[in-house]
Amino acid sequence: MLESAISDVFHPYEEDDECNVSSRPKFDEMLNQLSAHTGLFSRATFQNIYGSLIRMVRDQSINGVVIVRTLKDDTFNMLGLPLYNMMGLHVFNLDQCESTISENLISPTVGFMLLLSDKLSAVVHWNSETSQAFRMDQGGWSFNPADVRNLSLYLAEWLGHDPLHRAVEQAPFDARHDDKLSLIVSSLLSNLENRNRELTLALEREKELSRRMAEQERMAAIGQLSSVIAHEIRNPLGLISLYAEIIQGQLGQLATTADVPDTLHKNLDQIKDATAHLETILSELTQYSRPLELQYESVNIQQFLEDVCEFYRPKYEEKGVMLNVEMQFSKESLDEQGLLVSVDAGRLRQAVINLLKNALEATESGKKVTVSLASRKDDTHLYIKVKDEGVGIPEDKVEKLFTPYFSTKATGTGLGLAYIRKIMQAHQGTAKLLWSEQGKGTTMALLLPRNASAR
């Protein structure tokens, strides 16, 4: 039967009661101590063992007591629905009394099921807190009837819940315990866990492959359209530029015989500047639309980065912005051999300069930009980072940052960062935003795979 008003009769011990709550170990600590198997497993593994135990209870018409705490997880709740329609089975759902359970008793992220019956006793528990970082839950299970009974009595006593205490004491109890069962189940679950992990990894690889293929198809379509647009615009643009030069010559001749208004020269300069800007845009469109054919060579990435920064340093000095170069790696993570990478030096140089240019445009005089080469021992990539102290990027524009033709600058073409990422992806790496805060600055990074190291 389902205890529908269970929360009304929960009375945890107070600090001055005979049983001092603060002096007792937490219930989830007891679970870990008594579990035959404890470790990190995927959520699917805990759902499988949870669902299997419920199916066994249903199919075998087992009599006894079940105590569950699912943390109101929809999947676990759906799996447990058959429990509430069974005769001879007392179900205590602790999700209905969260307000009366102290964190000193049970951690708010711990879910479990205790099954005490005449045919099978089992406990399975999981801590969902670890899933956020690792996509895994820490937990375990046991099929020892004595463990399950002791845990159930311990929980009922600590909660001061008399109906639960009576139900556990009166529950049919089969003290027989076959260690072979635990070994078999643990072995099967380990195999299941390995399979789940393989499927998860395969699914992630498939998603990444599908994403890259879709992006490549989209980039190819954009490239073809860009090429056509550039071709159609370049011809009339060339004529505009040509006639602007002719008019400028004619104005020069007129100036010797008559007064020419200054506004004509200014208007002509505006036309020439606009056509030059359009030509720059068309060049970027054409460059972006072409497929990249890399010419690999072995370079020392540290020396390469220092040389590029020295080449571009005069631009920074002209604006009064400091340019610092740092190496953030140890000899254990990168030795002299590890600094040698096989890259298209021209393309990589272009990507770094584009980041330096963006950082300079965003940073005011008197502030600094820091370029660094970073890598840790276990990293799979080398990081070329460019950190500025500029205006930062608005949060609502971060997701579109590498989208072609999207720009945060009034005069930008929106192809700079997209082309940088295209260059890095051709090197089997990527470009990404590591950090940005408005008014404080931005950190961009180029990632080169460590397996690009020259052999």
C-alpha positions in Angstrom: 0.0 0.0 0.0 1.1 3.6 -0.7 1.7 5.8 2.3 0.0 8.9 0.9 0.4 11.1 4.0 3.8 10.0 5.0 5.2 13.6 5.3 2.7 14.4 8.1 4.2 11.8 10.5 7.9 12.4 9.9 9.6 13.8 13.1 13.4 14.0 12.9 15.3 13.9 16.2 16.1 17.3 17.7 19.6 18.2 18.8 18.8 17.5 22.5 17.1 14.2 22.0 18.6 11.0 23.2 19.8 10.2 19.7 21.9 13.1 18.7 21.7 13.6 14.9 25.0 15.4 14.7 26.8 12.4 16.2 25.5 9.9 13.7 27.0 9.2 10.2 24.9 10.3 7.3 22.7 7.7 5.7 24.5 8.0 2.4 27.8 7.3 4.1 26.1 4.1 5.5 25.0 3.2 2.0 28.6 3.5 0.7 30.0 1.4 3.5 27.6 -1.4 3.0 27.5 -1.5 -0.8 29.2 -4.5 -2.3 30.1 -2.3 -5.3 30.7 1.5 -5.2 32.1 3.6 -8.0 31.2 5.9 -10.9 28.6 4.6 -13.4 26.4 6.2 -16.0 22.9 7.2 -15.1 21.6 4.5 -17.5 23.2 1.8 -15.4 21.4 2.8 -12.3 18.2 3.1 -14.2 18.7 -0.4 -15.5 19.3 -2.0 -12.2 16.4 0.0 -10.6 14.0 -1.0 -13.4 15.2 -4.7 -13.2 14.5 -4.9 -9.5 11.0 -3.4 -10.0 10.2 -5.9 -12.8 11.3 -8.7 -10.5 9.1 -7.5 -7.7 6.1 -7.3 -10.1 6.7 -10.6 -11.9 7.3 -12.6 -8.7 4.5 -10.9 -6.7 7.0 -10.2 -3.9 5.8 -9.2 -0.5 7.7 -6.8 1.7 8.8 -3.2 2.1 10.2 -0.8 -0.5 11.7 2.6 0.4 12.5 4.9 -2.5 13.9 8.3 -3.0 14.2 9.2 -6.7 14.9 13.0 -6.3 11.7 13.4 -8.4 13.5 12.1 -11.5 10.9 11.4 -14.2 12.6 8.3 -15.5 13.0 6.7 -12.1 9.4 7.7 -11.2 8.0 6.1 -14.4 10.0 2.9 -13.7 8.5 2.7 -10.2 4.9 3.1 -11.0 4.1 -0.6 -10.9 5.1 -0.7 -7.2 2.0 1.3 -6.1 -0.6 -1.2 -7.3 0.7 -4.4 -5.7 -0.9 -6.2 -2.8 1.3 -7.1 0.1 3.9 -4.5 -0.7 4.5 -1.4 1.5 5.9 1.5 -0.5 7.4 4.5 1.4 8.3 7.4 -1.0 10.7 9.8 0.7 10.3 12.3 -2.2 7.0 13.3 -0.5 8.7 14.5 2.7 11.8 16.4 1.5 11.0 19.3 3.8 11.3 17.2 6.9 14.5 15.4 5.9 17.6 17.1 7.2 20.7 17.3 5.1 22.5 15.9 8.2 20.6 12.7 7.5 20.7 12.4 3.7 22.5 14.5 1.1 20.0 16.3 -1.2 21.6 14.7 -4.3 21.4 11.0 -3.1 18.7 8.8 -4.5 18.1 5.1 -3.5 15.8 2.1 -3.3 15.7 -0.3 -0.4 13.9 -3.6 -1.1 13.3 -6.0 1.9 11.2 -9.1 1.0 10.7 -12.8 1.4 12.4 -13.6 -1.9 14.9 -10.9 -2.5 16.6 -8.1 -0.6 18.5 -5.3 -2.4 19.7 -1.8 -2.1 20.8 0.5 -5.0 21.9 4.1 -4.5 23.3 6.9 -6.6 24.6 10.5 -6.1 23.5 12.7 -9.0 25.9 15.5 -7.9 28.8 13.9 -9.8 26.8 13.7 -13.1 27.1 17.4 -13.7 30.8 17.2 -14.1 31.4 13.7 -15.5 27.9 12.7 -16.8 28.3 9.9 -14.3 26.7 9.1 -10.9 28.6 7.8 -7.9 26.8 4.9 -6.2 26.5 1.2 -5.8 24.4 -1.8 -4.8 24.2 -4.7 -2.4 22.0 -7.9 -2.3 22.8 -8.8 1.3 19.5 -9.1 3.3 21.2 -8.1 6.6 22.6 -4.9 5.0 19.2 -4.0 3.7 17.4 -4.7 6.9 19.9 -2.8 9.0 19.8 0.2 6.7 16.0 0.3 6.7 15.9 0.1 10.5 18.6 2.7 10.8 16.7 5.1 8.5 13.3 4.5 10.3 14.8 5.1 13.7 16.7 8.2 12.7 13.5 9.7 11.1 11.5 8.7 14.1 8.9 7.2 11.7 7.0 4.5 13.6 4.9 3.1 10.7 8.1 2.6 8.7 9.8 1.0 11.7 7.0 -1.4 12.2 6.7 -2.3 8.5 10.5 -3.1 8.4 10.4 -5.2 11.6 7.3 -7.1 10.4 8.6 -7.5 6.8 9.2 -11.1 5.6 12.9 -11.7 5.9 15.0 -14.3 4.1 18.4 -14.2 5.8 20.0 -16.4 3.1 22.6 -14.5 1.0 24.5 -16.0 -1.9 27.7 -14.0 -2.6 27.6 -15.6 -6.1 24.5 -13.5 -6.9 26.3 -10.3 -6.1 29.3 -11.4 -8.2 27.1 -12.3 -11.2 25.1 -9.1 -11.0 28.2 -7.0 -10.6 29.8 -8.7 -13.6 26.7 -8.2 -15.7 26.4 -4.5 -14.6 30.1 -3.9 -15.4 29.6 -5.3 -18.9 26.4 -3.2 -19.2 28.3 -0.1 -18.0 31.1 -0.7 -20.6 28.5 -1.1 -23.3 26.7 2.1 -22.2 30.0 4.0 -22.3 30.8 2.7 -25.7 27.4 3.7 -27.0 27.6 7.1 -25.4 31.0 7.8 -27.0 29.8 6.5 -30.4 26.8 8.7 -30.1 28.9 11.7 -29.3 31.2 11.0 -32.2 28.3 10.6 -34.5 26.8 13.9 -33.4 30.1 15.7 -33.8 30.6 14.2 -37.3 27.1 15.2 -38.3 27.6 18.7 -37.0 30.9 19.0 -38.9 29.3 17.6 -42.1 26.4 20.0 -41.8 28.7 22.9 -41.2 30.9 21.9 -44.2 27.8 21.8 -46.4 26.7 25.1 -45.2 30.1 26.7 -45.6 30.3 25.2 -49.2 26.9 26.8 -50.1 28.0 30.1 -48.6 31.3 29.9 -50.4 29.6 29.3 -53.8 27.1 32.2 -53.2 30.0 34.5 -52.1 32.0 33.7 -55.2 29.1 34.5 -57.5 28.3 37.7 -55.6 31.9 38.9 -55.6 32.2 38.2 -59.4 29.0 40.1 -60.2 29.9 43.1 -58.0 33.6 43.4 -59.0 33.0 44.3 -62.6 30.8 47.4 -62.0 32.9 48.3 -59.0 36.0 48.3 -61.2 34.2 50.8 -63.6 33.3 53.0 -60.6 36.9 53.1 -59.5 38.1 53.7 -63.0 35.8 56.7 -63.6 36.7 58.1 -60.2 40.3 58.2 -61.3 39.3 59.8 -64.6 37.2 62.5 -62.8 40.1 63.2 -60.4 42.4 63.8 -63.4 39.8 66.1 -65.0 39.4 68.1 -61.8 43.2 68.5 -61.7 43.1 70.0 -65.2 40.2 72.3 -64.4 42.0 73.6 -61.3 44.6 75.3 -63.6 42.0 77.4 -65.4 39.1 77.7 -62.9 38.2 77.4 -59.2 37.1 73.9 -58.3 35.0 73.7 -55.1 36.7 71.7 -52.3 33.5 69.7 -51.8 34.0 68.1 -55.2 37.4 66.8 -54.1 35.9 65.6 -50.8 33.0 63.8 -52.5 35.4 62.2 -54.9 37.6 61.0 -52.0 34.5 59.5 -50.4 33.7 57.6 -53.6 37.3 56.3 -53.8 37.3 55.2 -50.1 34.0 53.5 -50.5 35.1 51.5 -53.5 38.4 50.6 -51.8 36.3 49.3 -48.8 34.1 47.3 -51.1 37.1 45.8 -52.8 38.4 44.7 -49.4 35.1 43.0 -48.7 35.1 41.3 -52.0 38.6 40.1 -51.5 37.6 38.6 -48.1 34.5 37.0 -49.7 36.6 35.4 -52.5 39.3 34.2 -50.1 36.7 32.7 -47.7 34.9 30.9 -50.5 38.0 29.1 -51.8 38.9 25.7 -50.4 42.0 25.7 -48.3 45.0 23.8 -49.6 47.6 23.7 -46.8 51.3 23.6 -47.4 52.7 21.9 -44.3 56.1 22.6 -42.9 57.8 22.0 -39.5 58.1 25.1 -37.3 59.0 25.8 -33.7 55.7 27.1 -32.5 57.2 29.2 -29.7 59.6 31.0 -32.1 56.9 31.3 -34.7 54.6 33.0 -32.2 57.3 35.4 -31.0 58.2 36.3 -34.6 54.6 37.1 -35.6 54.1 39.3 -32.5 57.3 41.2 -33.3 56.1 41.7 -36.8 52.8 43.2 -35.6 54.2 45.1 -32.6 54.6 48.5 -34.5 50.8 48.6 -34.9 50.5 48.3 -31.1 53.2 50.9 -30.4 51.4 53.3 -32.8 48.2 53.1 -30.8 50.0 53.0 -27.4 48.8 49.5 -26.5 51.3 47.1 -24.8 51.8 43.7 -26.4 53.1 41.0 -24.0 54.2 37.5 -25.0 54.2 34.7 -22.4 54.9 31.0 -22.5 52.6 29.1 -20.1 54.0 25.6 -20.1 56.5 23.5 -18.2 59.3 21.3 -19.6 57.2 18.3 -18.6 54.4 19.4 -20.8 56.4 20.6 -23.8 60.0 19.9 -24.5 62.0 21.1 -27.5 60.7 18.3 -29.6 57.1 19.0 -28.6 57.4 22.6 -29.7 57.9 21.4 -33.3 54.6 21.3 -35.1 53.7 20.6 -38.7 51.5 23.5 -39.9 50.8 25.8 -42.9 52.9 28.6 -41.5 51.3 31.2 -43.8 47.8 30.3 -42.9 48.5 30.1 -39.2 50.3 33.4 -39.3 47.2 34.9 -40.9 45.0 33.5 -38.1 47.2 34.9 -35.4 47.5 38.3 -37.0 43.7 38.5 -37.4 43.3 37.9 -33.6 46.0 40.5 -32.9 44.2 43.0 -35.1 40.8 42.3 -33.4 42.4 42.6 -29.9 44.1 45.9 -30.9 40.8 47.4 -32.3 39.0 46.5 -29.0 41.7 47.9 -26.6 42.3 51.5 -25.6 45.7 53.2 -25.4 47.5 52.4 -22.1 46.1 48.9 -21.8 47.6 45.7 -22.8 47.1 42.5 -24.9 48.8 39.3 -23.8 49.7 36.5 -26.3 50.6 33.2 -24.7 51.4 29.6 -25.7 49.9 27.2 -23.2 49.8 23.5 -22.7 49.6 21.1 -19.8 51.1 17.6 -19.6 47.8 15.8 -20.4 46.4 18.3 -22.8 45.5 17.0 -26.3 46.0 20.5 -27.8 48.4 23.4 -27.8 46.6 26.7 -26.9 47.6 30.0 -28.6 45.7 32.5 -26.5 45.2 36.2 -27.2 43.8 38.1 -24.1 42.9 41.8 -24.4 41.7 44.4 -21.9 39.1 45.7 -24.3 35.4 46.3 -24.4 34.4 42.7 -24.2 31.7 40.9 -26.2 28.0 41.2 -25.3 26.5 38.0 -24.0 23.8 37.9 -26.5 26.3 37.9 -29.4 28.7 35.1 -28.1 26.8 32.2 -29.8 27.0 33.9 -33.2 30.6 35.0 -32.9 32.0 32.5 -35.5 29.0 32.7 -37.8 29.9 34.0 -41.3 28.8 37.6 -42.0 28.0 38.3 -38.3 30.1 41.1 -36.8 30.2 43.0 -33.6 31.9 45.9 -35.4 30.0 48.5 -37.4 32.3 48.2 -40.4 33.2 44.6 -40.1 32.4 42.0 -42.8 31.8 39.2 -40.3 34.3 36.9 -42.0 37.3 37.4 -39.8 36.6 35.0 -37.0 34.8 32.6 -39.4 37.9 32.4 -41.6 40.2 31.9 -38.5 38.1 28.9 -37.5 38.2 27.6 -41.0 42.0 27.8 -41.0 42.2 26.0 -37.6 39.7 23.3 -38.6 41.8 22.6 -41.7 44.6 21.9 -39.2 42.3 19.5 -37.3 42.0 22.1 -34.5 39.6 24.9 -33.8 39.2 28.5 -32.6 37.1 29.3 -29.6 36.2 32.0 -27.2 37.6 31.2 -23.8 36.3 34.2 -21.8 34.8 37.6 -22.3 33.3 40.2 -19.9 32.0 43.5 -21.0 34.3 46.3 -19.9 37.0 43.9 -18.9 38.2 42.1 -22.0 38.2 38.9 -24.1 40.4 35.8 -24.4 40.4 34.0 -27.8 42.3 30.8 -28.4 43.6 28.8 -31.4 43.8 25.1 -30.6 46.3 22.9 -32.4 46.2 19.2 -31.8 49.3 17.8 -30.0 49.4 15.0 -32.6 50.3 17.7 -35.1 53.8 17.6 -33.5 56.4 16.9 -36.0 57.8 13.4 -35.7 
